[in-house]
Amino acid sequence: MDSHDYEQSDEPPMPDVFDEDTVNELQDFLSKAGGVMLLDELATGAERFVTLDQTLDMSSATLRDRLDQADELDLVEVEIRTQDDEGRKYWKLTDRGEVIREEIQKTDLVRIQKRIRELQHEFDGEVDSLLAQMKARTDEMNEKYGKFLIGGG
């Protein structure tokens, strides 16, 4: 069905906002660190930056970049809430962002992203453990390396 089909009805034409260029921009956003997790986190409602920063496993700079990019893609918007005569900035999904979030929910992307983060933490811990062991065993490692150098490996 295209926009010509609507000329015969009283309904307005449906927006064509998910064209090939937009899908490519969304692909770029979703493939970057934190893109999927940000939209998933906002599924429950608007959040302040500080809350997102504490909840999501990414640097504050990365979070700021993702929010800016999501804002440019019209996936999120700022909502100002007045509290004690002070305006507080909350980030929330737009209707377009909600459509994308619903599409994400039909996949395993969130589960996989969380698993990747868990594995990254596990990997980082193992590297730290290895480095600590190496520091504790420098004399032994130097002796072993010396044997390799003189051909007695």
Buried (B, 14 or more C-beta within 10 A) or exposed (E): EEEEEEEEEEEEEEEEEEEEEBEEBBEEBBEBBBBBBBBBBBBEEBBEBEEBBEEBBBEEEBBBBBBEBBBEBEBBBEEEEEEEEEEEEBBBBBEBBBBBBEBBEEEEBBEEBBEEBEEEEEEEEEEEEEEEEEEEEEEEEEEEEEEEEEEEE
